[in-house]
Structures are given as structure tokens and as C-alpha cells.
Amino acid sequence: MAHAPEPKCPVRPGDSCSLCYPGATGPQDCGLVWLVREDPELSAELTRLKAELSA
């Protein structure tokens, strides 16, 4: 039997979505993910961290 794909957390690079935001069913409706993507400073910091991890 095939396993369902495990969604990754866009805010914590390398981690799976742990449904840490109350009421979220995954990254697609997570308030924390939305907040980080909408805030220019947080978004820039996340981009920097992802680049640092991939280097």
C-alpha cells in the first residue's frame, strides 16, 4: 500500500508539517505560513535561511 505524501513545512526548512498552528490541516491553510509569506522582513529572512542551508 502506498503512503500519502508528507507535506513539508515552508517555515521550517527540512521539517514536515506538524500541524503546529491550531485549526490548520497543512501548509496550505496555516496562519503562520501565511504570516511569514505576507511579511516582507520575515519572508526575506526565510529566503536567507533557505539559501544558507542549501549552501
HUVENLIN-V948582 format. One record per residue. N is the residue number from 1. RES is the residue in three letters. PHI is phi in radians with two decimals (none if undefined). OMEGA is omega in degrees with one decimal (* if undefined). Layout:
# HUVENLIN-V948582
N | RES | PHI | OMEGA
N | RES | PHI | OMEGA
This chain:
# HUVENLIN-V948582
1 | MET | none | -178.7
2 | ALA | -1.37 | 177.1
3 | HIS | -1.53 | 175.6
4 | ALA | -1.23 | 177.8
5 | PRO | -1.09 | -178.7
6 | GLU | -1.72 | -178.3
7 | PRO | -1.16 | 178.5
8 | LYS | -1.66 | 179.5
9 | CYS | -1.40 | 178.4
10 | PRO | -1.25 | -178.0
11 | VAL | -1.61 | 179.1
12 | ARG | -2.01 | -175.8
13 | PRO | -0.92 | 178.3
14 | GLY | 1.60 | -179.5
15 | ASP | -1.67 | 173.5
16 | SER | -1.38 | 176.1
17 | CYS | -1.16 | -179.2
18 | SER | -1.86 | -179.4
19 | LEU | 0.97 | -177.2
20 | CYS | -1.29 | 179.5
21 | TYR | -1.60 | -177.1
22 | PRO | -0.97 | 177.7
23 | GLY | 1.54 | -179.6
24 | ALA | -1.33 | 175.4
25 | THR | -1.89 | -179.9
26 | GLY | 2.81 | -178.8
27 | PRO | -1.06 | -175.8
28 | GLN | -1.13 | 179.5
29 | ASP | -2.26 | -180.0
30 | CYS | -1.50 | 179.2
31 | GLY | -1.13 | 179.1
32 | LEU | -1.17 | 177.7
33 | VAL | -1.07 | 179.4
34 | TRP | -1.05 | -178.7
35 | LEU | -1.04 | -178.9
36 | VAL | -1.12 | -178.8
37 | ARG | -1.23 | -178.0
38 | GLU | -1.51 | -178.9
39 | ASP | -1.58 | -176.5
40 | PRO | -1.02 | -179.0
41 | GLU | -1.21 | 178.5
42 | LEU | -1.14 | 179.1
43 | SER | -1.10 | 178.4
44 | ALA | -1.13 | 178.5
45 | GLU | -1.14 | 177.9
46 | LEU | -1.11 | 177.1
47 | THR | -1.06 | 178.6
48 | ARG | -1.10 | 179.9
49 | LEU | -1.12 | 178.7
50 | LYS | -1.11 | 178.3
51 | ALA | -1.13 | 179.1
52 | GLU | -1.11 | -179.8
53 | LEU | -1.21 | -177.6
54 | SER | -1.50 | -178.9
55 | ALA | -1.42 | *
